[in-house]
Amino acid sequence: MQLGTRWAVGEAAPSSLPEVVAYAVQTVEEELVATDVETTGWSWTLTWLEGKPVVSLDDGTEIRYNPQEDSATITQQIEADASDYDEDEA
């Protein structure tokens, strides 16, 4: 059994993460800095699902590991306003 952990944005990711997942965490954090997102008080949460790491950020961003490809998939939440879409004219 593997226990999960939490760490603050900007701190080092746990050494138990596969390198590609740690790189994905770093990439997300760099994007947050580049877009001036305020992350004070934000944390990452690492859980293990069927022996694979799942990393979640407080804003809903999730990173999942695919061991067959040694890859990480980043899924980010987006907020869309109804005004972002063209409405059909009747």
N, C-alpha and C positions, 0 to 999 in steps of 0.2 A: 504494500500500500504506500502511495506517495501522498504527502500532505502538501496542500497549496500554501500560498503566501501572498502578502500584499507588500507593495513598495511604492513610494511616492514618485510622481513624474519627475524625471531628471536624475533619479538615483540609478545605480547600476542594477541591471536585471539579474535575477538569480542565475548562478553558474550552472544550474541543472537544466536550463533551457537549451535546446538545440541552437547552434550558431545562427541558422537562418531565421529562427524566431526572435532571437535577441536583436538581430539586424532589423527585423520588421518593427520591433518596438522602437528602436532608435530612429527609424525612418518616420514613424508616426510622430514622435516627439519633435523631430526636426521640422516637420510640416506644421505642427502647432506653433512653434517658435516663429517660423517664416510668415505665418498668417496672423501673428499677434493675438493668439487665443490665450486668455488668462487661465492658467492651469493651477493656480495656488490652491492647495488642498486636494488636488486630484490624485488618485492612486490607481495603480494597476492591480488586478487580482489574477493570480495564477491558480487554476484548478487543473486536475488531471482527470480526463475522461477516457476510460479504457486504455490507460497507460500513455495517452498522448496529451501534451500540454494545450490548454485553452487559456488565452490571456485576454482579459477584458479591462477596458479603461472606463472610468466613471461616466464618460459621455456616451457610452454604448458601443464604442469601437471594439471589435473583437478580432483576435488573431488566432487562427487554427493551424496546426501542423499536419502535413501529409508526409508520413515517413517513407512511403513508397517512392515519392519523388524528391524527398528532402526539400520540401518547399513550404512556404507559409502563405496563407491567404488572409488578407486584411479586409474586413468588412466594416464600413463606417456608416453611421446613421446620418441621414440627411433630412433636413426640414425643408419642405416645399410649401409655398403659399399657392393658393388657388390662382392668384394673379400671375403665377409663373407659366401658366398654360393658356394657350389660345382657346377661347370658347367658340363653339360653333355658332354661327349666326343663323337665325331662323328666317 
